[in-house]
Amino acid sequence: MKAKRRKFTAAFKAQVAIESIKERDSLADLAKRYEVHPNMISKWKQVFIERSSEIFETAPPEENFEAEREKLFAKIGRLEVERDWLKKISKMAGL
């Protein structure tokens, strides 16, 4: 009977790769702790290091959530007023 193939999340891979980069424990110890083959840890570490520059190439997410939220609520309010006004006008026009 075939064993089921395990799938790991990106967060798990990143955590293991970072632990590997820190080099506080040997690869064998990490493999035992996370129940992953040492070759997989080495591969994840290599990919992590190669693609780490992508983090700094992209712009950080907008952290002004509260201002954006207030702006959206104001727009919703304005649209509701416009909708109510259009309903009133359409009733007056007999539509």
Secondary structure, DSSP 8 states (H G I E B T S, - for coil): ---------HHHHHHHHHHHHHTSS-HHHHHHHHT--HHHHHHHHHHHHHHTHHHHHS------HHHHHHHHHHHHHHHHHHHHHHHHHHHHHT-
